[in-house]
Amino acid sequence: MLELPINLDELAFVLHRGPEMNMECFLDCETGEIIYIPTETSALSAMFQSLFEPERMNVEALARDITRRDTALKYIPDNFSLVVFELMNGFLESTSIPDYLKNRLYNAIHGNGGFSEFHSILKGAPKFLKKFIQFRDEFYLCKAIEWLKDNNILISHQN
């Protein structure tokens, strides 16, 4: 079992980052640090240019450097699409919500709108949006702890 000083809040965020974040994430299995790699082309290009003078930019050397670290990196998947349905249904089941709002949220979950429609409806009901955000954060923390357990990683202390 690997023991690392992991920031659980940060791990919960990156495990459920969603595709619009345009990044891949890795856990450094030596330090517990989370490493962010942008996947959007212009962001990658800007990053490379900030690291190297354009005439000295050597993608092959960069690839060799990343490969050397590969043995110490654990890929952190984006689990948003895997848990979003469970998240929304869990909120509806665990929270006392007026029937009119519950019906609208239920229809958003099971209709074409999905999470964006669900969230949009909650924006119109600030009291319940606040409850949802609290529920979501706790839900994601539990999922992060599950991910660590599934990957045989213990938290030595939280940052």
C-alpha positions in Angstrom: 0.0 0.0 0.0 1.4 3.4 -1.1 1.1 6.3 1.5 1.2 9.8 0.1 0.4 13.4 1.3 -2.5 14.0 -1.0 -4.8 17.0 -1.1 -8.1 15.2 -1.1 -10.1 18.3 -2.2 -7.9 18.7 -5.3 -8.1 15.0 -6.1 -11.9 15.1 -5.8 -11.9 18.0 -8.2 -9.7 16.4 -10.9 -11.5 13.1 -10.7 -14.7 14.9 -11.7 -13.3 17.7 -13.8 -15.5 17.2 -16.9 -14.4 17.4 -20.5 -14.6 21.2 -20.7 -11.5 21.4 -18.5 -9.3 20.2 -21.4 -6.7 18.5 -19.3 -5.3 15.2 -18.3 -4.1 14.6 -14.7 -1.6 12.4 -13.0 -0.7 11.6 -9.4 3.0 11.7 -8.7 3.5 8.5 -6.7 6.6 9.8 -5.0 5.3 13.3 -3.9 1.5 13.0 -3.9 1.4 16.1 -6.2 -1.2 16.2 -8.9 0.2 17.1 -12.3 -2.0 18.8 -14.9 -1.3 18.4 -18.6 -3.5 20.6 -20.9 -4.9 18.8 -23.9 -6.0 21.9 -25.8 -3.5 22.5 -28.6 -2.9 26.2 -28.2 -2.4 25.8 -24.4 0.1 23.1 -25.0 1.9 25.2 -27.6 2.0 28.2 -25.2 3.4 25.9 -22.4 6.1 24.5 -24.6 7.1 28.0 -25.8 7.3 29.3 -22.2 9.6 26.4 -21.3 11.9 26.5 -24.3 13.1 29.2 -26.6 11.3 28.5 -29.9 14.5 27.7 -31.7 15.5 25.3 -28.9 12.1 23.6 -28.5 12.7 19.9 -28.8 9.6 17.8 -28.5 11.5 14.6 -28.7 13.6 15.6 -25.6 10.4 16.6 -23.8 8.8 13.2 -24.6 11.9 11.4 -23.2 11.7 13.5 -20.0 8.0 12.7 -19.6 8.7 9.0 -20.2 11.3 9.0 -17.5 8.7 10.2 -15.0 6.1 7.7 -16.3 6.9 5.0 -13.8 6.1 7.4 -10.9 2.9 8.7 -12.4 -0.7 7.3 -11.9 -3.3 8.4 -14.4 -6.3 10.2 -12.7 -9.3 9.5 -15.0 -12.1 12.0 -15.5 -15.0 10.2 -13.8 -17.6 12.9 -14.3 -19.6 11.1 -16.9 -19.5 7.9 -14.9 -21.0 9.5 -11.7 -23.1 12.5 -12.8 -26.3 10.5 -13.0 -25.7 9.0 -9.5 -24.8 12.5 -8.2 -28.0 14.1 -9.5 -30.3 11.2 -8.4 -28.6 11.1 -5.0 -29.3 14.7 -4.5 -33.0 14.3 -5.3 -33.3 11.3 -3.0 -31.5 12.8 -0.1 -32.8 16.3 -0.1 -36.2 17.6 0.8 -37.3 19.5 -2.3 -40.7 20.9 -3.2 -42.5 18.6 -5.7 -42.7 21.2 -8.5 -38.9 21.6 -8.4 -38.2 17.9 -7.9 -40.3 17.1 -11.0 -38.4 19.7 -13.1 -35.0 18.3 -11.9 -36.1 14.7 -12.5 -37.2 15.7 -16.0 -33.8 17.4 -16.6 -31.9 14.2 -15.5 -34.0 11.9 -17.7 -34.5 14.2 -20.6 -32.1 15.8 -23.1 -30.8 18.5 -20.8 -28.8 16.4 -18.5 -26.5 18.0 -16.0 -26.4 21.5 -17.6 -30.2 21.7 -17.5 -30.3 20.3 -13.9 -27.7 22.9 -12.9 -29.6 25.7 -14.7 -32.8 24.9 -12.9 -31.0 25.0 -9.6 -29.5 28.4 -10.4 -33.1 29.7 -10.3 -33.5 28.2 -6.8 -30.4 29.6 -4.9 -31.3 27.9 -1.6 -31.3 24.5 -3.3 -28.3 25.3 -5.5 -26.3 25.9 -2.2 -27.6 22.5 -0.9 -26.6 20.8 -4.1 -23.1 22.3 -4.0 -22.6 21.0 -0.5 -24.0 17.6 -1.5 -21.8 17.5 -4.6 -18.6 18.3 -2.7 -19.3 15.6 -0.1 -20.2 13.1 -2.9 -16.9 13.9 -4.8 -14.8 13.5 -1.6 -16.4 10.1 -1.0 -15.6 9.1 -4.6 -12.0 10.4 -4.3 -11.5 8.2 -1.1 -13.0 5.2 -3.0 -10.5 5.9 -5.9 -7.6 6.0 -3.5 -8.7 2.7 -1.9 -9.2 1.1 -5.3 -5.6 2.1 -6.2 -4.1 1.0 -2.8 -3.2 4.5 -1.8 -3.4 5.9 1.7 -3.3 9.5 2.6 -0.4 10.3 5.0 -1.8 13.8 5.7 -4.0 16.3 4.0 -2.7 19.5 2.7 
